[in-house]
Amino acid sequence: GHSRRLGVALPVHVKVDTGTHRQGVVPGEAAAFATAARERGLAVVGIATHFADIEDTTDHSYALRQMERFAGAVAAVRKAVGAVPFVHAACSAAALLFRQADFSLVRIGISLYGHWPSKETHLSWLLAHGRDGVSLVPALSLRVRIGQVKEVAAGSPIGYGRTFRPTRDTVVAVLPVGYAEGYPRALSNRAHALVQGRLAPVIGRVCMDIVMLDVTDVPGVRVGDVATLLGRDGDERVSAEEVAELAGTINYEILARLSPALPRVMT
């Protein structure tokens, strides 16, 4: 293979399917798989698994069984090929809930952004510890500058499909962002953004590259003002969790679908 042609032992991790039934070899075949990989010139430096339902329940008996299967596979692989330095199983939920899932390293994702993986994970923590001992602070915001401000007369249809007709003369802020950038179309006429620390309803359909807000109750809105679609502005906050609930999905999808083309600013 490539390893022999290059004259180096390419490092690989063996994925073990302990019950998610997605990627990986079954635990009973992990040692033979690792041995075969080594015989083909690969260096087995890691072994991994992934939990099936740790974020979906407060009953973690299945996850504990997965850990038992994984521990057996790790022991078998080490017996077959020697030391394996990187052993990993824990996603954010497992890293928060189970020290025994830490192994050599953990693969935190959503908690690195300051979000609990799910309500069930947070509840599991509270049930286990009786207190809220972990402080996760959302680190990601989605902000966009208003591209146009216009007045629309009462009764005039706004957006595709004419799905929104204001009952009063309305000041509309037009944002140059839409579902192409990862802001879900399912939020049409449902969500809110923040402008000057005040809630501004999303009105009309979310378009490919445009969102409209009702900013009638926000005084002095001008082109270039910042609208917050995710995050905090003053005392108000729009969370990924509430946006996900409105869109019929999970906070992971809201965060993961934000377009790579959006500029990232570290503050």
N, C-alpha and C positions, 0 to 999 in steps of 0.2 A: 504494500500500500504506500501511501504518501510518506508515512513515517520512515520506511526503509529507504525509499528513493532519496529522501532528504538527509538520511544518515543521522536522524535524531529521534528520540523517543517522544512522540507528541503526547502531551498530557490529556487525559480524558477523565470524565466522571461517569460512573455507572448509575443510571436511573433505575430505581426499584419500584415496581408497582405493588404497593402494599394494600391496595383496596380502592383506589380512585378509578382504576381501569381506564387509564388514559395512556400516557407514555410509560415505557419502562419494561423491564423483565420481571417475572414473578420472583418472590424471595428465594424459592428453592433452586432457581437457575442462576442466581446472581454470581455465585462463586465460579461456576463453569464459564459464564459470560466474561467475567473479569480475567480468568485464566486465558481464555481464547484471545482476548484483547491484548494481553501481555505477549502472548506467543506471536502475535502479528506486529510486534514492535512498538506497541503503545504503552505508555506509562499510566497505570491506574492510580490517580492521585486523589480521587474523590468518589464518594458514593452518596446518593441523594434519594429522597422520596418527597411526596407531596400529599397533604391531607385532603380528604374528600369533603367533609362537612363541618369542619371546626368553627366556621363563621356562621353557620346556619342554625345552631341549636345551643342549648345550655346543657344538654346531655352529651358528654364527650367520651362515652364508652367506646364508640367506634374509632375515634382518634387514638385512644389509648391502645386499642388492639392493633392499629396500624403501627404505633411506636414499637410494640412488642415484636411484630413481624420484621420491622426495620432493624431493630437491635440484633435479631437473629441473623439477618442477611449481612449486616456489618461484620459480625463475628466470623461468619463463614467466608466472606471475601478476604478478610485479614488473614485468616488461616491459609487461604489458597495463594495469595499473592504478597503477603507481608504487610508492612505498615501502609496505611492509607490516611494521609494527614487531614483531608477535608471531608468531614461527615456532616451532612446538613439536611434538615427536614422542616425547620420552622419558618412559616410565613409570619406576618405581623401578629395574627391572632394567637398562634402557638407560642411565639416569643413572649407575648404578654401574659399568657395563661399558664404555661408549663415550662418550668426550669429544665425538666428532664428532656425536653425537646431541643435544647440548645446545641447539644453535641459540640462540633468544632466551630460552627458559625451559624448565623441565622440570616434569613433572606427577607428582611423587612422591606416593605414597599409603601403601602398606604399610610402606615404609622409614621414613616419618615416625613410625610407631608402633614402630620399632625391630626390625622383622622383615625377614629376607631374603625376597624374593619366592618363592624355591624353593631346593631343594637344588642344582638344576642351575645356578642363578645364582651361588650361593656357590662351587660347584666351578669355574665359569667364571672367577670372580675369582682363585681360587687358581691355576688353570692359567695365567692371564695374568701374574700378579704373583709367584707362588711363595711368597706369604706372606699372612697374614690381616691386611691393612692397614686394614680398615674395621671399626670396632667398633659394631655395632648392638645396643642394649640395649632390650629390650621395655619399653614405656612404659605399657601398658594392663594393668590387673588387673580381674578380676571377683570381687567379694567380697559376701557376704551374711551377715546375722546369723542364727544358729540360732533357729528359731521354737519348737521343742519338743524335749525330750530324753525318751526313753522306753525302758523295758526290754522286750525281746521274748524269749520263751522259745525254746530250741532247737527246731527243727522247725516253728516257726510261719511261715506264708507271709507275705511282705512285698510289698505293692503290687499293682497291677493284674496280672491273669493268674497271680498266685501264682508268679512266675518265680524268686523267691529264697527259700530256706529255710535259715536259719542252722544250722550244726552245733553251735553252742554258744549259751548265753544271751548275748544281744547288746544292747548299748546303741546305740540308733538316734537320730541327729540328723536332724530334719526341717527342710528349708530351704524358705523361701517363694519359690522360683524354679523355672522349668521351661522346656519347649520354647517356650512363648509368649513368653518373654523371650530366646530365642535359644540356650538350652542344648540341644544336639541329643538327641533321643530315642534316637538310635543309640548313645549312651553308656550306656544301661541295662546295669547289671551289668558294666560294662567299665572305666569311668574311675575316677580318684581325685580327691579334693579334698584340701585341706590344712587341718588344724585344730590350732592351737598348734604349727605347724611340723612336724606329723606327717601321714603319708599316711592318708587315710580313704577306703576304697572306696565307690563309688556302688553301692548295693544296690537291687534291684527296678527296675521301670521308671521312667524319667524321665517324670513326669506333666506336664500342661499348666502347672501352677504350683507343683509340688512335686518336690523331690529328696530322697532318703533316703541317709544316710551311716552306715556302720558305724564308730562311734567308741569301740568297746569298749576299744581299746588306747590311747586318749587319756585320760589321767587328769583327772578333775574337770571334764568338759565341762558347761557350763551354758547355759541359754537366754540369748541375747544375745551369746554368743561368736561370733567371726568365722570363717567358712569361706571359703577361697579356692578358687574354681573355675578361675580363670586367674590366673597370676602367682606371685610368690615369697612364702614365709613361712618365715623363718629360713633354714636351709640347703637347703630343698627348694623345687622350682619345678614348676608345671604349665604347660607351654608350649602355645601355640596350635597348634604343629606336631604335638605328640603327640596332642592332642585331635582335631585334624583327621584324623590317621592312623587313630585308633580309630573315627571317625565316617565314614570313607570319603570324605573331601572334602579341601579345601585350607585353609590358614590364612586366606586372604582371606575365605572364607565364614564361618568361625568368628567372625572379628572383625566382619564387615559385618552379620551377622544379629543382633547384640546389639540388643535392642529400644530404640528411641528413648525409651521410657517409663522405662528404667532411669536413676536419677539419676547424673549425671556429676560426679565430685569431682576437682578439680585439686589435686595435692599437690606 
